[in-house]
Amino acid sequence: MPATRFYQRPGFYFLLFALFLAVLLLSEGVPFRGEKASLGPRENPHAAGPPHEFPARFALAAQDPLKAESIQLGAEIFYQTPKFAAKYVGNGLSCNSCHFQGGTQQGMLGLVGVALKYPEFDPRAGRTVTLQERLQSCFLRSLNGRAPPDGSAVLQNLVDYVSYLSTGVSKDQHLEWRALDWIPASERTPLDKLDPAAGRALFEQKCAACHGRSGGGDGWAPALWGDKTFNDGSGLARVYTLAGFLYRAMPLSSPSSLSLEQAQQVAAYLDALPRPIFSGKAQDYPGGDIPSDAVYYPQKYLENPLAARLKLEGGEVAD
């Protein structure tokens, strides 16, 4: 009876496949994965997935498995907030709707290194706030929901994830990308010179293909007004903050193609429109120094001046 060759023995191909799989995993630097973990492509083109270096960085974090799991779950919450933090979200937005590529994309409200700057004075709150408080405020305002309580898993996961984005950044390092989050004073068109009707025309030309002429989004592009978007106490309800974001990030197919003037006109249109009301605005800016572009604040304006101007010029929203 001839001897059985080694590649004819039972289990040889199973062993070969297992060896191949092990080599593949080691070469890719597989991230630590919690029960909800998945860094695959998202439906939203804004959320194509973290940069390619993230898997290796997560593999390093796996030296502390509990922390790595929290970071990974924080990433999931960041990318798909309504799915993984549903009870704290009141609209259709995720953290990644504004902070692109998981908060790593400069000029798109980037968060790399930001955690190291907290505690930090917040003019809107009129006091120094912690990173936890700042994230809670995002849920209250940008996500028009309610704040995850101190000690909750959702809050801790996000703190760990946002803190992880500061890996390799020194505490005293100047974060030049933070200065890209708004239009500098020297470049601002005075509020009374902004024309929301001109902004509406630009919106229909440049933005409506993705966000819809009624601003409600088309399934992946977020809503920009109405009850499914950020409320009137959020940062993007500030005209020059929104304009800075639009100038650098939009249109998504051709970012930075808007001029500074055009970005401010579109922002004037969007911040003239109705959106959810944040009931805590009365407690904001306790020193009374409300910025001129905080157009939704009744302490500053009896009526939103941009909304009033738009009504005079032909209605509130696109038909």
C-alpha positions as CSV (number, residue, x, y, z in Angstrom):
1,M,0.0,0.0,0.0
2,P,1.6,3.3,-1.1
3,A,2.4,5.8,1.6
4,T,0.0,8.8,2.0
5,R,1.6,12.0,0.9
6,F,1.5,14.8,3.4
7,Y,-0.8,17.0,1.3
8,Q,-3.3,14.1,1.0
9,R,-3.6,13.7,4.8
10,P,-6.9,14.8,6.4
11,G,-6.8,18.3,7.8
12,F,-3.9,19.5,5.7
13,Y,-5.9,22.1,3.7
14,F,-7.7,23.2,6.9
15,L,-4.3,23.8,8.5
16,L,-3.1,25.6,5.4
17,F,-6.1,27.9,5.4
18,A,-5.7,28.6,9.1
19,L,-2.1,29.6,8.5
20,F,-3.0,31.9,5.6
21,L,-5.7,33.6,7.7
22,A,-3.2,34.1,10.6
23,V,-0.7,35.7,8.3
24,L,-3.4,37.9,6.7
25,L,-4.6,39.2,10.1
26,L,-1.1,39.9,11.4
27,S,-0.2,41.8,8.2
28,E,-3.3,44.0,8.4
29,G,-2.9,45.1,12.0
30,V,-6.5,44.1,12.8
31,P,-8.2,46.6,15.1
32,F,-9.6,45.5,18.4
33,R,-13.3,44.9,17.9
34,G,-16.0,45.2,20.5
35,E,-19.4,43.6,20.0
36,K,-20.7,46.5,17.9
37,A,-17.4,47.1,16.1
38,S,-17.2,47.5,12.3
39,L,-14.9,49.9,10.5
40,G,-16.2,48.9,7.1
41,P,-17.7,51.5,4.6
42,R,-20.7,53.5,5.8
43,E,-23.8,54.3,3.7
44,N,-23.0,58.1,4.1
45,P,-20.2,59.2,1.7
46,H,-19.1,61.6,4.4
47,A,-18.3,58.5,6.5
48,A,-16.2,56.5,4.2
49,G,-14.2,55.2,7.1
50,P,-11.3,56.3,9.2
51,P,-7.9,56.7,7.5
52,H,-5.9,53.6,6.8
53,E,-3.5,54.1,9.7
54,F,-6.3,53.6,12.2
55,P,-6.2,49.8,12.2
56,A,-2.6,49.7,13.2
57,R,-3.2,52.4,15.9
58,F,-6.1,50.4,17.2
59,A,-3.9,47.3,17.3
60,L,-1.5,49.3,19.5
61,A,-4.4,50.3,21.7
62,A,-5.4,46.7,22.1
63,Q,-2.5,46.4,24.6
64,D,-5.2,47.6,26.9
65,P,-8.2,45.6,25.7
66,L,-10.9,47.4,27.8
67,K,-9.7,50.8,26.6
68,A,-9.4,49.6,23.0
69,E,-13.0,48.3,23.2
70,S,-14.2,51.7,24.5
71,I,-12.3,53.5,21.7
72,Q,-13.8,51.2,19.1
73,L,-17.3,51.6,20.4
74,G,-16.8,55.4,20.6
75,A,-15.8,55.3,16.9
76,E,-19.1,53.4,16.1
77,I,-21.1,56.0,18.0
78,F,-19.2,58.8,16.3
79,Y,-20.0,57.5,12.8
80,Q,-23.6,56.3,13.4
81,T,-24.8,58.2,16.4
82,P,-28.6,57.7,15.8
83,K,-27.9,53.9,15.7
84,F,-25.6,53.5,18.7
85,A,-26.8,56.3,20.9
86,A,-30.5,56.5,19.8
87,K,-32.0,57.6,23.1
88,Y,-29.8,60.7,23.1
89,V,-30.3,61.8,19.5
90,G,-33.3,64.0,18.4
91,N,-32.5,64.4,14.7
92,G,-30.9,62.5,11.8
93,L,-27.3,63.7,12.3
94,S,-24.2,61.9,13.5
95,C,-21.1,63.4,14.9
96,N,-19.5,62.6,11.6
97,S,-22.0,64.7,9.8
98,C,-19.9,67.7,10.7
99,H,-16.6,66.3,11.9
100,F,-15.6,64.4,8.7
101,Q,-13.5,61.2,8.6
102,G,-14.2,60.5,12.2
103,G,-12.9,63.9,13.2
104,T,-9.5,63.5,11.5
105,Q,-10.0,65.7,8.4
106,Q,-8.4,69.1,8.8
107,G,-10.6,72.1,7.9
108,M,-13.7,70.0,8.5
109,L,-14.1,70.7,12.2
110,G,-11.1,68.4,12.9
111,L,-10.8,67.0,16.4
112,V,-7.2,65.8,16.4
113,G,-5.5,67.1,19.6
114,V,-8.6,68.9,20.7
115,A,-9.2,66.7,23.8
116,L,-5.9,67.9,25.2
117,K,-7.2,71.5,25.3
118,Y,-9.8,70.7,27.9
119,P,-10.8,71.9,30.5
120,E,-11.2,75.1,28.4
121,F,-13.1,78.3,28.8
122,D,-16.4,78.4,26.8
123,P,-17.7,81.9,26.1
124,R,-21.2,80.5,25.5
125,A,-21.3,78.8,28.9
126,G,-19.4,81.7,30.5
127,R,-17.1,79.2,32.4
128,T,-14.5,76.6,32.0
129,V,-16.0,73.2,30.7
130,T,-14.6,69.7,30.6
131,L,-14.4,67.5,27.5
132,Q,-17.4,65.5,28.9
133,E,-19.5,68.7,29.2
134,R,-18.6,69.8,25.7
135,L,-19.7,66.4,24.2
136,Q,-22.9,66.6,26.3
137,S,-23.5,70.0,24.8
138,C,-23.1,68.6,21.3
139,F,-26.0,66.1,22.0
140,L,-28.2,68.9,23.3
141,R,-27.5,71.3,20.4
142,S,-26.1,69.7,17.3
143,L,-28.0,66.5,17.7
144,N,-31.0,68.2,19.2
145,G,-31.3,65.5,21.8
146,R,-30.4,65.0,25.5
147,A,-27.1,64.7,27.2
148,P,-25.7,61.3,28.0
149,P,-25.4,61.4,31.8
150,D,-22.0,61.4,33.5
151,G,-20.7,57.9,33.9
152,S,-22.8,56.5,31.0
153,A,-21.1,54.1,28.5
154,V,-22.0,56.3,25.5
155,L,-20.3,59.4,27.1
156,Q,-17.2,57.4,28.2
157,N,-16.8,55.7,24.8
158,L,-16.9,59.1,23.0
159,V,-14.5,60.6,25.5
160,D,-12.1,57.7,24.9
161,Y,-12.4,57.9,21.2
162,V,-12.0,61.7,20.9
163,S,-9.1,61.5,23.4
164,Y,-7.5,58.8,21.3
165,L,-7.5,61.2,18.3
166,S,-4.9,63.2,20.2
167,T,-2.4,60.3,20.2
168,G,1.0,61.8,19.2
169,V,0.0,65.4,19.8
170,S,1.6,67.4,22.7
171,K,-0.6,69.3,25.1
172,D,1.0,72.7,24.3
173,Q,1.0,72.1,20.5
174,H,-0.8,74.8,18.5
175,L,-3.7,73.3,16.6
176,E,-3.8,75.4,13.5
177,W,-6.8,73.5,12.1
178,R,-9.0,74.8,15.0
179,A,-8.7,78.3,13.5
180,L,-10.3,77.0,10.3
181,D,-13.7,76.5,12.0
182,W,-15.0,80.0,11.4
183,I,-14.5,83.0,9.1
184,P,-11.9,85.4,10.6
185,A,-13.2,88.9,11.5
186,S,-11.1,90.5,8.8
187,E,-12.9,88.4,6.1
188,R,-16.5,88.7,7.4
189,T,-19.2,90.4,5.4
190,P,-21.2,92.6,7.9
191,L,-24.4,90.9,8.9
192,D,-26.6,93.7,7.5
193,K,-24.9,93.3,4.1
194,L,-25.6,89.6,3.8
195,D,-28.4,88.7,1.4
196,P,-30.3,85.4,2.3
197,A,-32.1,85.5,-1.0
198,A,-28.7,85.5,-2.8
199,G,-27.8,82.6,-0.5
200,R,-30.9,80.8,-1.5
201,A,-30.0,81.0,-5.2
202,L,-26.5,79.7,-4.5
203,F,-28.0,76.9,-2.4
204,E,-30.2,75.8,-5.2
205,Q,-27.3,75.9,-7.6
206,K,-24.6,74.3,-5.5
207,C,-26.2,72.4,-2.6
208,A,-29.8,71.2,-3.5
209,A,-28.6,68.3,-5.6
210,C,-27.6,66.5,-2.4
211,H,-29.6,68.2,0.4
212,G,-32.8,68.7,-1.6
213,R,-34.5,71.9,-2.5
214,S,-36.5,71.7,0.8
215,G,-33.3,71.1,2.8
216,G,-34.4,67.7,4.1
217,G,-31.5,65.7,2.7
218,D,-31.8,62.7,0.3
219,G,-31.0,59.8,2.5
220,W,-27.3,60.4,3.2
221,A,-26.9,64.1,2.9
222,P,-28.1,65.6,6.3
223,A,-31.0,67.9,6.6
224,L,-30.1,71.6,6.9
225,W,-33.3,73.0,8.3
226,G,-36.6,71.8,9.7
227,D,-37.0,69.3,12.6
228,K,-34.3,66.8,11.6
229,T,-31.2,69.0,11.9
230,F,-29.2,71.0,14.4
231,N,-31.1,73.4,16.6
232,D,-30.9,77.1,17.0
233,G,-28.5,76.9,20.0
234,S,-25.8,74.9,18.1
235,G,-22.5,76.2,16.8
236,L,-23.7,76.0,13.2
237,A,-26.6,78.3,14.0
238,R,-23.9,81.0,14.1
239,V,-23.5,82.5,10.6
240,Y,-19.7,82.9,10.5
241,T,-19.1,79.5,12.0
242,L,-21.4,77.8,9.5
243,A,-19.8,79.9,6.7
244,G,-16.3,78.7,7.7
245,F,-17.5,75.1,7.5
246,L,-19.2,75.6,4.1
247,Y,-16.2,77.4,2.7
248,R,-13.8,74.6,3.4
249,A,-16.0,71.5,3.2
250,M,-18.8,72.1,0.7
251,P,-20.0,71.2,-1.9
252,L,-18.8,67.7,-1.0
253,S,-18.0,67.0,-4.7
254,S,-15.9,70.1,-4.9
255,P,-14.8,71.4,-1.5
256,S,-13.5,75.0,-1.2
257,S,-15.1,75.9,-4.6
258,L,-17.2,78.5,-2.9
259,S,-15.7,81.9,-2.4
260,L,-15.7,83.4,1.1
261,E,-18.5,85.7,0.0
262,Q,-20.6,82.9,-1.4
263,A,-20.1,80.8,1.7
264,Q,-21.3,83.6,3.9
265,Q,-24.4,84.2,1.7
266,V,-25.3,80.5,1.8
267,A,-24.8,80.5,5.6
268,A,-27.0,83.6,5.8
269,Y,-29.8,81.7,4.0
270,L,-29.5,78.6,6.0
271,D,-29.5,80.5,9.3
272,A,-32.5,82.4,8.3
273,L,-34.6,79.3,8.2
274,P,-36.6,77.6,10.9
275,R,-35.0,74.8,13.0
276,P,-35.6,73.2,16.4
277,I,-35.6,75.6,19.3
278,F,-33.0,75.0,22.0
279,S,-34.7,76.0,25.3
280,G,-31.4,76.7,27.1
281,K,-30.5,79.7,25.0
282,A,-31.6,82.0,27.9
283,Q,-28.7,80.7,30.0
284,D,-26.1,81.1,27.2
285,Y,-23.6,84.0,27.3
286,P,-24.3,85.0,30.9
287,G,-22.0,88.0,30.5
288,G,-24.3,89.4,27.9
289,D,-21.7,89.4,25.1
290,I,-23.8,87.6,22.5
291,P,-22.0,87.5,19.1
292,S,-23.6,89.5,16.3
293,D,-24.1,86.3,14.2
294,A,-26.1,84.5,16.9
295,V,-29.2,85.4,15.0
296,Y,-31.6,83.0,16.8
297,Y,-31.0,84.6,20.2
298,P,-34.0,86.7,21.3
299,Q,-31.7,88.4,23.9
300,K,-29.8,89.8,20.9
301,Y,-32.6,90.2,18.3
302,L,-36.3,90.4,18.8
303,E,-36.6,88.6,15.4
304,N,-33.9,86.8,13.4
305,P,-32.8,89.6,11.1
306,L,-31.9,87.2,8.3
307,A,-35.3,85.5,8.5
308,A,-37.0,88.9,8.4
309,R,-35.0,89.9,5.4
310,L,-35.7,86.7,3.6
311,K,-39.4,87.1,4.1
312,L,-39.3,90.5,2.6
313,E,-37.4,89.1,-0.4
314,G,-39.6,86.1,-1.3
315,G,-40.4,83.5,1.3
316,E,-38.7,81.2,3.8
317,V,-37.8,78.0,2.0
318,A,-37.3,76.6,-1.5
319,D,-40.4,75.1,-3.0
